[in-house]
Amino acid sequence: MATLEQIQARLKRLQAQAEAIVAKQSSVVLEKIRGLMEKHGLTTADIDTHHGSKKRGPKAGAKAVVKTAKSVAKYRDPKSGATWSGHGRAPGWIANVRDRSKFLFDSSATSAAPAAATKAKVVGNYVRGPQPAKYRDPNSGATWSGRGRPPVWMASAKDRSRFLIEGAGAVASKTGSASKASEPKVAAKSGTAAK
């Protein structure tokens, strides 16, 4: 039976033989490739540009150009200040316009476009983000902004005006202090307490 040292020595010899065979085979393959490149007049740059040519998208050499190139805005919406470069899908404010020349502008002459572009996010009267409380439950003190599903105490109410917070604003919702004197008046007017 072989000892551990003998097996390890044999493993080292076999590993060295395997590395020699791989090096010999790779040198043969490299010589074949070099010969084909010389025969057809190719360089490594040609190989880099054609690498992955079956894939969609730009070539390997063109990717760096695409990443660094920035599109310059050519058109501006006079109402919202939103801009469009003229590439890709047209935004709604210019999509159905026949003569787009009235929306052309010189991007180097104006610097107000980025500030106006932030207003383009607001469509109509809808404001994004958390809103101040508009309604308050007189029993629990819970509040609701009037957006989304109404809470249980508000869902069954036929008249929502009795839950309105007087002078509802950002201050009342942040501090949670609507005038306490007005709450009993609101509940007394309605005649019934909220459930």
Secondary structure per residue as TSV (DSSP state, phi and psi in degrees):
chain	resnum	aa	ss	phi	psi
A	1	M	-	360.0	141.6
A	2	A	-	-82.1	147.3
A	3	T	-	-87.3	170.0
A	4	L	H	-62.2	-40.8
A	5	E	H	-64.4	-38.7
A	6	Q	H	-66.7	-41.5
A	7	I	H	-65.7	-40.9
A	8	Q	H	-65.7	-37.8
A	9	A	H	-65.9	-41.0
A	10	R	H	-64.2	-40.4
A	11	L	H	-60.1	-42.0
A	12	K	H	-64.2	-41.3
A	13	R	H	-64.1	-45.1
A	14	L	H	-65.3	-37.3
A	15	Q	H	-63.6	-41.9
A	16	A	H	-65.1	-40.1
A	17	Q	H	-64.8	-41.5
A	18	A	H	-63.3	-41.9
A	19	E	H	-64.6	-37.5
A	20	A	H	-66.3	-40.7
A	21	I	H	-65.8	-43.3
A	22	V	H	-62.2	-43.0
A	23	A	H	-64.1	-39.9
A	24	K	H	-66.6	-44.3
A	25	Q	H	-65.9	-39.9
A	26	S	H	-68.7	-35.0
A	27	S	H	-67.8	-35.1
A	28	V	H	-65.9	-44.0
A	29	V	H	-64.8	-42.2
A	30	L	H	-62.8	-37.8
A	31	E	H	-64.5	-40.4
A	32	K	H	-62.2	-45.4
A	33	I	H	-63.3	-44.9
A	34	R	H	-60.9	-40.7
A	35	G	H	-63.8	-43.2
A	36	L	H	-64.8	-38.0
A	37	M	H	-65.6	-42.2
A	38	E	H	-66.7	-38.6
A	39	K	H	-63.3	-39.3
A	40	H	H	-99.8	-1.5
A	41	G	T	71.0	37.9
A	42	L	-	-99.2	155.6
A	43	T	-	-122.3	174.0
A	44	T	H	-67.9	-27.9
A	45	A	H	-64.6	-37.7
A	46	D	H	-63.2	-38.3
A	47	I	H	-67.3	-41.5
A	48	D	H	-63.1	-38.6
A	49	T	H	-73.5	-29.0
A	50	H	H	-96.3	0.9
A	51	H	T	-67.8	124.3
A	52	G	T	73.4	32.4
A	53	S	T	-68.3	-15.7
A	54	K	T	-80.1	-14.4
A	55	K	S	-81.4	154.9
A	56	R	S	-79.3	158.8
A	57	G	S	105.7	179.3
A	58	P	-	-70.7	160.4
A	59	K	-	-68.9	166.3
A	60	A	H	-61.3	-39.0
A	61	G	H	-71.6	-26.7
A	62	A	H	-85.1	-15.7
A	63	K	H	-61.7	-40.6
A	64	A	H	-63.7	-35.9
A	65	V	H	-68.7	-40.3
A	66	V	H	-65.8	-40.4
A	67	K	H	-68.3	-35.8
A	68	T	H	-87.1	-22.1
A	69	A	-	-74.3	132.3
A	70	K	-	-116.2	139.0
A	71	S	-	-83.4	140.3
A	72	V	-	-98.7	136.7
A	73	A	-	-68.7	132.8
A	74	K	-	-111.2	-26.6
A	75	Y	E	-123.0	147.3
A	76	R	E	-137.7	138.3
A	77	D	-	-80.7	120.5
A	78	P	T	-67.6	-23.9
A	79	K	T	-78.2	-52.2
A	80	S	T	-99.5	-19.3
A	81	G	-	84.8	3.7
A	82	A	-	-67.8	145.9
A	83	T	E	-117.5	161.0
A	84	W	E	-146.1	138.6
A	85	S	-	-81.5	-15.6
A	86	G	S	96.0	-4.3
A	87	H	S	-107.4	146.4
A	88	G	S	81.9	-167.8
A	89	R	S	-69.9	134.9
A	90	A	-	-73.7	138.7
A	91	P	-	-69.2	164.6
A	92	G	H	-59.3	-33.9
A	93	W	H	-71.3	-12.8
A	94	I	H	-127.9	-4.6
A	95	A	H	-61.6	-42.0
A	96	N	T	-101.1	12.8
A	97	V	-	-84.6	132.0
A	98	R	S	-78.1	-44.6
A	99	D	-	-106.3	100.4
A	100	R	G	-83.3	-3.3
A	101	S	G	-64.8	-26.8
A	102	K	G	-72.2	-13.3
A	103	F	G	-96.9	-5.5
A	104	L	B	-65.5	146.1
A	105	F	-	-152.9	163.1
A	106	D	-	-92.0	113.5
A	107	S	T	-69.9	-24.8
A	108	S	T	-77.7	-21.9
A	109	A	T	-84.0	-23.2
A	110	T	-	-113.7	139.4
A	111	S	-	-119.2	1.0
A	112	A	-	-85.1	-3.9
A	113	A	H	-61.4	-43.9
A	114	P	H	-63.3	-36.0
A	115	A	H	-68.9	-38.5
A	116	A	H	-73.6	-26.5
A	117	A	H	-66.6	-26.7
A	118	T	H	-69.7	-29.6
A	119	K	H	-71.5	-21.4
A	120	A	T	-66.0	-19.8
A	121	K	T	-70.6	-28.8
A	122	V	-	-85.6	117.9
A	123	V	-	-110.0	122.5
A	124	G	T	68.3	-141.4
A	125	N	T	-99.0	5.6
A	126	Y	-	-77.1	125.9
A	127	V	-	-111.4	130.5
A	128	R	-	-77.6	159.3
A	129	G	S	93.9	-179.8
A	130	P	-	-66.5	144.9
A	131	Q	-	-114.3	155.5
A	132	P	-	-68.7	155.6
A	133	A	-	-67.1	137.1
A	134	K	-	-114.0	-28.4
A	135	Y	E	-125.1	148.5
A	136	R	E	-137.2	137.4
A	137	D	-	-81.5	120.6
A	138	P	T	-67.2	-25.3
A	139	N	T	-78.4	-51.6
A	140	S	T	-98.3	-20.0
A	141	G	-	84.5	3.4
A	142	A	-	-68.7	147.8
A	143	T	E	-119.3	162.6
A	144	W	E	-147.1	138.6
A	145	S	-	-82.6	-13.8
A	146	G	S	98.1	1.0
A	147	R	-	-110.9	150.2
A	148	G	S	78.8	-168.4
A	149	R	S	-67.4	135.5
A	150	P	-	-71.5	148.3
A	151	P	-	-67.7	168.5
A	152	V	H	-57.2	-42.5
A	153	W	H	-67.8	-18.2
A	154	M	H	-102.4	-27.9
A	155	A	H	-61.4	-37.8
A	156	S	T	-88.7	-4.7
A	157	A	-	-76.1	132.3
A	158	K	S	-84.5	-34.0
A	159	D	-	-113.7	103.6
A	160	R	G	-79.1	-13.4
A	161	S	G	-64.7	-25.7
A	162	R	G	-70.7	-16.3
A	163	F	G	-96.7	-4.2
A	164	L	B	-61.4	140.4
A	165	I	-	-89.4	126.6
A	166	E	T	-70.8	131.0
A	167	G	T	63.9	37.7
A	168	A	-	-61.4	122.7
A	169	G	S	-151.5	-173.1
A	170	A	H	-65.0	-32.9
A	171	V	H	-68.2	-43.7
A	172	A	H	-65.3	-37.4
A	173	S	H	-76.0	-32.0
A	174	K	H	-75.1	-41.8
A	175	T	H	-87.4	-22.1
A	176	G	-	74.7	17.5
A	177	S	-	-116.1	87.8
A	178	A	-	-84.5	161.8
A	179	S	-	-62.3	121.3
A	180	K	T	-68.3	-27.2
A	181	A	T	-69.6	-28.3
A	182	S	H	-78.9	-22.0
A	183	E	H	-64.1	-47.6
A	184	P	H	-64.0	-34.6
A	185	K	H	-62.6	-42.0
A	186	V	H	-64.6	-43.5
A	187	A	H	-68.9	-35.6
A	188	A	H	-70.0	-35.0
A	189	K	H	-65.8	-39.5
A	190	S	H	-73.1	-27.2
A	191	G	S	88.6	-20.2
A	192	T	S	-130.8	149.2
A	193	A	-	-88.9	151.3
A	194	A	-	-71.5	146.0
A	195	K	-	-93.5	360.0
